[in-house]
Amino acid sequence: MAYNYPEVRLRTFIRAGSRDVLESVLRRTYVWMTLGLFITAGVAAFVSASPLFKGLTGRPLIFFGSLVIELALVMGLSWGLRRLSTVIAIPLFAVYAILNGLTFSSLFVVYTLGSITYAFLASAILFGVMSILGYTTKINLAKVGTFLLMGIVGLVVAMIVNICWASSTLEWIITFVGICLFLGLTMFDTQRIRGMTSTALLQGDEDVEARLGIIGALSLYLDFVNLFLFLLRLSGRRR
């Protein structure tokens, strides 16, 4: 997946008077992302307070099956959204948000409601700041993005290792590194949406607003959710 895009094209795109299109893409992106977060939060809260939660936790096969489907969906969406029509991509994104809500329902049992609220608000503030920086910076973050993605791979490996090792020190390191990585990815993905919009317009893509709106929503949704989870691990009070 190529993330590098010419900055000259971006400047040409803005000078060409297409800023309105870019702003429309970003509006769609944040609307879809916010809707996805509300769906996830609503499903998680509903499931945690209903008999369905006991059914999910009492049958590990169902719980882990939803995790596998969720992983398959996000991989498919990440790699196939550029080829999928928006008519197909939007329902898939909604299904992914619902499945996330099912798996996140356990958070309402493990952590206090105050901790979840605090972590969500902190995530929203930090996410907003980094997204603004990603949109306004003139520094090309393509190379930084490559290192961030490599860092995510290393983070996953460290988390798997710590499942067996159970080191509290490594747990703290993983948490702080995770927060830093997803703050950086928020900034990078915001700039990448700007660059993809520029390229799509120069190529004459007529469906750029709807298509890139949902692509950007998925990217930033994943950044926000993971940032929230790591902040919750750092500051959350367990029941």
Backbone torsions as a table, in degrees:
resi	resn	phi	psi	omega
1	MET	NA	122.2	-175.7
2	ALA	-91.7	128.5	-178.9
3	TYR	-109.0	-11.4	-175.7
4	ASN	-77.7	133.8	177.8
5	TYR	-139.9	143.0	-174.7
6	PRO	-67.8	128.5	178.6
7	GLU	-69.0	-27.8	178.5
8	VAL	-62.3	-42.9	178.0
9	ARG	-60.8	-38.4	-179.3
10	LEU	-63.7	-43.0	179.4
11	ARG	-66.2	-40.0	178.2
12	THR	-62.4	-41.9	180.0
13	PHE	-60.6	-44.0	-178.5
14	ILE	-69.4	-40.5	179.3
15	ARG	-65.5	-26.2	-176.8
16	ALA	-73.3	-1.1	176.8
17	GLY	83.9	25.4	-177.5
18	SER	-102.5	19.1	-179.8
19	ARG	-61.6	-32.1	179.5
20	ASP	-61.5	-37.4	179.3
21	VAL	-66.3	-44.0	178.5
22	LEU	-60.3	-44.5	179.5
23	GLU	-64.4	-35.3	177.2
24	SER	-66.3	-41.1	177.4
25	VAL	-61.3	-45.3	-179.3
26	LEU	-66.0	-38.7	176.7
27	ARG	-61.3	-46.6	178.5
28	ARG	-61.4	-40.8	-179.6
29	THR	-59.1	-49.9	-176.5
30	TYR	-72.8	-30.9	176.4
31	VAL	-66.4	-47.1	179.4
32	TRP	-65.5	-40.2	179.3
33	MET	-63.0	-45.3	179.4
34	THR	-63.2	-41.3	178.0
35	LEU	-62.0	-41.9	177.8
36	GLY	-61.9	-40.2	178.7
37	LEU	-66.5	-40.0	177.8
38	PHE	-64.8	-40.0	177.9
39	ILE	-62.2	-47.0	-179.4
40	THR	-61.2	-47.2	-179.1
41	ALA	-65.0	-42.0	-179.3
42	GLY	-64.5	-44.3	179.1
43	VAL	-65.3	-42.2	-179.7
44	ALA	-61.9	-45.0	-179.8
45	ALA	-65.8	-42.0	-178.9
46	PHE	-65.3	-46.4	-176.9
47	VAL	-65.8	-40.8	-177.4
48	SER	-64.6	-25.4	-177.9
49	ALA	-101.5	6.2	-176.8
50	SER	-116.5	163.8	176.8
51	PRO	-60.7	-18.6	-179.8
52	LEU	-61.0	-30.5	-177.7
53	PHE	-64.0	-42.5	177.9
54	LYS	-63.1	-34.8	178.0
55	GLY	-66.2	-37.4	179.6
56	LEU	-70.9	-46.8	-178.2
57	THR	-74.3	-26.1	179.6
58	GLY	-79.0	-14.7	178.2
59	ARG	-125.0	87.2	-176.8
60	PRO	-55.5	-30.0	-178.8
61	LEU	-62.6	-39.8	178.6
62	ILE	-67.8	-43.6	-177.7
63	PHE	-62.6	-50.2	-178.5
64	PHE	-73.1	-26.4	174.6
65	GLY	-63.7	-40.2	177.1
66	SER	-65.6	-34.3	176.8
67	LEU	-64.3	-41.4	179.6
68	VAL	-64.9	-44.8	178.6
69	ILE	-62.4	-41.0	179.1
70	GLU	-60.9	-45.1	179.3
71	LEU	-63.9	-42.5	179.3
72	ALA	-63.3	-39.4	180.0
73	LEU	-65.3	-45.9	-177.3
74	VAL	-67.5	-34.8	176.2
75	MET	-66.7	-43.3	179.0
76	GLY	-65.3	-41.3	178.8
77	LEU	-66.3	-42.5	-178.1
78	SER	-62.6	-40.6	-175.9
79	TRP	-91.9	-21.4	-173.3
80	GLY	-111.7	-3.6	-176.1
81	LEU	-62.5	-30.3	-179.4
82	ARG	-68.5	-20.2	-179.4
83	ARG	-102.0	-24.1	-178.3
84	LEU	-76.9	149.1	172.6
85	SER	-77.8	158.3	-179.2
86	THR	-65.2	-27.5	179.3
87	VAL	-62.1	-33.7	179.0
88	ILE	-89.2	-38.9	-174.3
89	ALA	-65.5	-38.3	-176.7
90	ILE	-64.9	-48.8	176.5
91	PRO	-61.4	-35.9	178.8
92	LEU	-64.8	-40.2	177.8
93	PHE	-64.1	-40.1	178.4
94	ALA	-64.7	-41.4	178.2
95	VAL	-62.7	-41.0	178.7
96	TYR	-63.3	-41.1	178.9
97	ALA	-64.2	-37.8	178.8
98	ILE	-66.6	-45.0	179.1
99	LEU	-63.0	-37.4	175.2
100	ASN	-61.1	-39.5	178.2
101	GLY	-62.4	-38.3	178.1
102	LEU	-62.3	-45.3	-178.1
103	THR	-74.6	-30.3	-179.8
104	PHE	-79.7	-8.2	-179.2
105	SER	-59.4	-27.1	179.7
106	SER	-66.5	-22.0	-179.9
107	LEU	-62.0	-35.2	-178.3
108	PHE	-71.5	-17.4	177.7
109	VAL	-92.0	-36.4	-176.5
110	VAL	-80.1	-42.1	-174.7
111	TYR	-111.0	156.2	176.5
112	THR	-72.4	154.6	-180.0
113	LEU	-62.3	-36.1	178.0
114	GLY	-62.6	-40.3	178.9
115	SER	-65.6	-40.9	179.7
116	ILE	-64.8	-43.2	179.2
117	THR	-63.9	-44.2	179.6
118	TYR	-62.0	-45.1	-179.8
119	ALA	-64.6	-37.8	179.4
120	PHE	-65.4	-46.2	-179.9
121	LEU	-64.4	-42.0	178.1
122	ALA	-62.7	-41.0	178.7
123	SER	-63.1	-42.7	-178.6
124	ALA	-62.3	-42.3	-179.3
125	ILE	-67.1	-49.7	-179.1
126	LEU	-63.8	-41.3	178.3
127	PHE	-60.7	-45.7	-179.5
128	GLY	-61.3	-42.6	179.5
129	VAL	-62.9	-47.4	-177.6
130	MET	-68.5	-34.0	178.6
131	SER	-67.6	-39.9	176.4
132	ILE	-63.4	-42.5	178.2
133	LEU	-62.7	-41.0	179.0
134	GLY	-64.2	-33.5	-179.5
135	TYR	-77.2	-36.1	-173.1
136	THR	-93.7	-21.1	-175.9
137	THR	-65.1	146.0	176.8
138	LYS	-97.5	-0.4	179.0
139	ILE	-82.4	130.1	177.3
140	ASN	-74.8	117.1	-174.8
141	LEU	-95.1	12.4	-176.0
142	ALA	-58.5	-46.5	-179.2
143	LYS	-68.2	-38.1	177.2
144	VAL	-61.3	-39.8	179.2
145	GLY	-59.1	-38.8	178.5
146	THR	-61.6	-44.0	178.8
147	PHE	-67.1	-36.0	178.3
148	LEU	-63.5	-42.5	179.2
149	LEU	-66.6	-37.3	174.4
150	MET	-64.1	-37.2	178.0
151	GLY	-64.3	-35.8	177.5
152	ILE	-63.0	-41.7	178.2
153	VAL	-60.9	-46.7	178.4
154	GLY	-62.4	-36.1	179.5
155	LEU	-64.9	-43.2	179.0
156	VAL	-62.2	-42.6	178.4
157	VAL	-61.3	-44.6	179.9
158	ALA	-62.6	-38.2	179.4
159	MET	-66.7	-38.7	177.8
160	ILE	-65.6	-42.8	179.0
161	VAL	-61.5	-40.8	-176.2
162	ASN	-73.1	-17.5	173.7
163	ILE	-62.1	-39.0	178.6
164	CYS	-83.9	-36.5	-174.1
165	TRP	-81.6	-37.1	179.6
166	ALA	55.9	49.1	179.2
167	SER	-93.0	124.6	179.2
168	SER	-67.4	-34.2	178.6
169	THR	-64.5	-46.6	178.4
170	LEU	-64.5	-33.8	177.9
171	GLU	-61.0	-44.1	178.4
172	TRP	-65.9	-40.9	178.5
173	ILE	-62.0	-46.3	179.4
174	ILE	-58.7	-42.1	-178.2
175	THR	-64.3	-48.6	-179.5
176	PHE	-66.0	-41.5	178.2
177	VAL	-64.1	-40.9	178.8
178	GLY	-60.6	-43.1	178.1
179	ILE	-60.8	-47.0	-179.5
180	CYS	-62.7	-42.1	-178.6
181	LEU	-63.3	-44.3	-176.6
182	PHE	-79.0	-22.6	168.5
183	LEU	-65.7	-44.4	178.1
184	GLY	-64.7	-40.3	179.9
185	LEU	-67.0	-32.4	175.9
186	THR	-61.4	-45.0	178.6
187	MET	-65.1	-44.6	-179.1
188	PHE	-64.9	-46.3	-177.4
189	ASP	-66.6	-34.1	176.7
190	THR	-63.4	-44.3	177.8
191	GLN	-66.7	-34.9	-179.3
192	ARG	-65.9	-36.8	176.6
193	ILE	-62.5	-41.2	177.9
194	ARG	-62.0	-43.9	-179.8
195	GLY	-68.0	-40.4	179.2
196	MET	-65.9	-35.7	177.4
197	THR	-64.2	-43.8	177.3
198	SER	-57.7	-50.2	-177.7
199	THR	-64.0	-43.3	-178.6
200	ALA	-62.9	-39.4	178.9
201	LEU	-67.8	-40.0	178.5
202	LEU	-65.8	-26.2	178.2
203	GLN	-89.2	-0.3	177.6
204	GLY	78.4	28.4	179.0
205	ASP	-72.0	114.6	-176.8
206	GLU	-79.5	-19.6	-176.7
207	ASP	-103.0	23.9	-170.4
208	VAL	-61.7	-41.1	-174.4
209	GLU	-66.0	-49.1	-178.1
210	ALA	-69.6	-42.8	-174.5
211	ARG	-70.2	-49.8	-178.6
212	LEU	-72.9	-22.2	175.8
213	GLY	-62.0	-43.7	-178.6
214	ILE	-78.0	-33.8	175.8
215	ILE	-62.6	-48.0	179.2
216	GLY	-63.6	-36.6	179.8
217	ALA	-62.1	-42.6	179.5
218	LEU	-63.7	-45.5	-178.7
219	SER	-60.4	-49.6	-176.9
220	LEU	-73.4	-30.5	174.8
221	TYR	-60.4	-46.0	179.6
222	LEU	-63.8	-41.2	178.2
223	ASP	-61.5	-46.3	-177.6
224	PHE	-64.6	-46.9	-176.8
225	VAL	-61.4	-44.5	-179.1
226	ASN	-69.4	-37.9	175.0
227	LEU	-61.2	-43.8	178.1
228	PHE	-60.1	-44.6	-178.2
229	LEU	-63.7	-41.2	-179.8
230	PHE	-70.9	-37.4	176.2
231	LEU	-66.4	-35.5	177.6
232	LEU	-66.4	-38.6	176.5
233	ARG	-64.1	-33.7	-177.2
234	LEU	-76.2	-43.6	-170.2
235	SER	-115.9	-6.2	-173.3
236	GLY	-70.3	139.3	174.6
237	ARG	-96.0	125.0	-179.5
238	ARG	-81.2	151.3	178.0
239	ARG	-72.4	NA	NA
